[in-house]
Amino acid sequence: MNDTEPVVGKTAGFRAVGGCVIYVGGTRPPSNEDWDAYLDFLAPRLSPTHVTPRVVWDDSEGPSPLSRKKLVDLTRDFPVKVALVSSRRTVSVVLNWQRDAPAYHDFSPDQLDEAVAFVGVRGDAAISVVTALHGLRRLLLGSGTHPCNTATQAGRHPIG
């Protein structure tokens, strides 16, 4: 899988890097437009013969039930390995819809290295993925640490 430039909308950003698809959300659920763009981005990167590793860093309550269903329908016939990173302890509730699949696991933000290792990315590629996650998060949320989505409020997104 080739590396791509970041795609950043109003509520989510994503890209491919280090053989992994990464997705970063903010504190609000993804908009339908951003979620559909992510699914369109993800679809050609899925393979029936090998796992498409994904790392998701999202502090919202996650996508709507309809959006989750679209993801499940899209990925149903493909092997997946997904690390969900969140500072919200309620993230386990969001994962319950996939809890029967051992290919999903939740991590806290201070466990990024472990999250990337969980999806099978190692070495220089793992460093690239962690660096890209932080960069995408800065693009989406701005450089501050305030929990609100200040970048979105200021309209500083290159897309959307």
Secondary structure, 3 states (H helix, E strand, C coil): CCCCCCEECCCEEEEEECCEEEEEECCCCCCHHHHHHHHHHHHHHCCCCCCEEEEEECCCCCCCHHHHHHHHHHHCCCCEEEEEECCCCCHHHHHHHHCCCCCEEEECHHHHHHHHHHCCCCHHHHHHHHHHHHHHHHHHHCCCCCCCCHHHHHCCCCCC
